[in-house]
Amino acid sequence: DMLIAIQMRFDIDTLKSQLRRDFDIKDLEPIKNVLGINIYKDKKMHNLKML
C-alpha cells in the first residue's frame, strides 16, 4: 500500500501516471486512518491533520 499526499493536483496526476507504467494501481476512498493515526481533511483550511 502507498499513501500519496501532494499539494498540487497536477503533481499527483503526474506521479500516478508514472507509477501506472510499471504497476497496476487504483485509487481507494479518501484516507481516514493510516498506521493507527486518524487523518482529518480540513476542506476550509485546505490541509490534512493527524489526530
C-alpha positions in Angstrom: 0.0 0.0 0.0 1.1 3.6 -0.6 -0.2 6.9 0.6 0.4 9.9 -1.6 0.0 13.4 -0.2 0.9 16.3 -2.5 -0.4 19.8 -2.6 -0.8 20.3 -6.4 -3.3 18.0 -8.2 -1.2 18.1 -11.3 1.8 16.6 -9.4 -0.4 13.8 -8.1 -1.7 13.0 -11.6 1.9 13.1 -13.0 3.2 10.7 -10.3 0.2 8.3 -10.7 0.8 8.3 -14.5 4.5 7.4 -13.9 3.5 4.6 -11.4 1.0 3.1 -13.9 3.7 2.5 -16.4 5.2 -0.2 -14.1 2.4 -1.1 -11.6 -1.3 -1.9 -11.6 -2.6 0.8 -9.3 -6.0 2.0 -8.2 -7.4 4.9 -6.2 -9.2 4.0 -3.0 -11.6 6.0 -0.8 -10.3 9.2 0.9 -7.8 8.3 3.7 -9.3 8.2 7.2 -6.7 6.2 9.1 -3.1 5.1 8.4 -0.9 3.1 10.8 -3.4 3.7 13.6 -3.3 7.5 13.1 -6.7 9.2 12.3 -6.5 11.6 9.3 -8.8 14.6 9.1 -9.2 16.6 5.9 -10.0 20.3 6.7 -11.5 21.5 3.4 -11.9 25.0 4.6 -8.2 25.4 5.5 -7.0 23.1 2.7 -4.9 20.8 4.8 -4.7 17.4 6.5 -4.5 16.9 10.2 -3.2 13.8 12.0 -5.1 13.2 15.3 
